[in-house]
Structures are given as structure tokens and as C-alpha cells.
Amino acid sequence: MDQHVETGSGHLHDFGHPSMVPVLRKNDSCYRTPARESVPFTRHYLGPRNFILTRVTGRIDDSELREHVLALNSEAADLWAALELADCRALNDVEHLTTRGATEAAALESGHPRAEGRRLAILVGSDPVVFGLARAYAMFAEQARASVTVNRSLTDAIESLGLTAFSDEVAEFVSTATP
């Protein structure tokens, strides 16, 4: 079931994945509403800071990660100098996510404006498997990006994105963004 979504800019985006649903905009930010009970990826935008927050929750597999990257490439193609944070602290089932799947998804960033020369911080909890998969993703994403870091604290992630001057604003945005 393909969904064509008109964003606030008037552009149509094709999100051919059931977890991708219309963008809702309010006060220079937009977010995704789940189309099913447990959507592993939600995206939130903080327009004034060119900041994209992706929340990753529950269980993900290779194909869901791939679909997420492709959708984000399309959705955020018009954003310039975007800074991205992938919050994976609530990711608790990676049994069906492989190193190969993570690296192939990361390679999909190459050549896309949202990633080329931009910064990405991946925020993980204490699970060593999630940390390892995040590092595998980062190694391939670094080929397209200015920097990619894997962090265990939100403060370190904000610092790695160069948003220290706005750390309170960004931390509040991250804490209030619904998964």
C-alpha cells in the first residue's frame, strides 16, 4: 500500500511502507503518527535547528531499517545542513537485524543530500549488541558524512552534533518527542 504524502512544503513524497504516514506540522516541527501499533521508527523535526530526531523502539529487522533510510532520504532531501540524532535507547530486539543489514542500510545514505557532509549521532543504551550494530552502521555511514558518533549519553550526542549552545532546547525536544 503506497502512500503519497504532501508535506508543508507542498512536495509529494512516496512512502511505500505501512509505517510511514502523513507528516503533521506544528511550530516548525513535524512528527509521524504510527500507522500500526508498534512502529519501530518515528521522526521528529526541530526546524529552527535543522535537527532531525529519529526514535527507534522495540524490534527492528534488516528490511525495516532499509525502508527507514530510503524514506528519510526522500523525506529530508530538501533539508540543508541537517543534524541527525538516532535515539536507539528503546530498541530492545535486534534478533533479526544483522551486521550486513545495518551496513547495507548505511550505504544507502551515500549520495543523498540529507547525509552528504552532515553529522549523525547514534544514541544507544547499555546493550552491547545494539552498540556493536550501531558502530557497524556508523562505519559505513562515515563514508558519506562529515562525522558519525555512537554515544551512550544524550549530552555527548548533542555535543558531537555541535549543538552545545542549544543543549537545553534539544534535550527538551528529545525528551518530549513521543515514540
Number of C-alpha atoms within 10 A of each C-alpha: 7 11 15 15 17 14 15 13 7 8 11 14 16 15 22 14 15 13 20 26 20 18 18 14 14 10 8 12 17 19 22 20 17 17 13 11 7 12 21 23 24 22 22 23 23 20 14 9 15 15 21 23 21 24 23 23 19 15 18 19 16 18 14 19 20 19 17 21 17 16 18 20 19 17 19 17 14 13 15 13 16 24 23 23 26 21 25 22 20 16 19 16 14 15 10 12 18 14 16 13 20 23 21 18 23 22 20 17 22 19 14 16 19 25 29 19 18 19 23 25 25 25 26 24 16 9 11 10 13 20 20 14 19 23 20 19 23 23 15 20 26 22 18 22 19 13 17 25 20 21 20 17 13 20 16 16 26 23 14 21 20 13 17 15 10 12 16 13 13 20 13 10 17 19 10 9 15 13 22
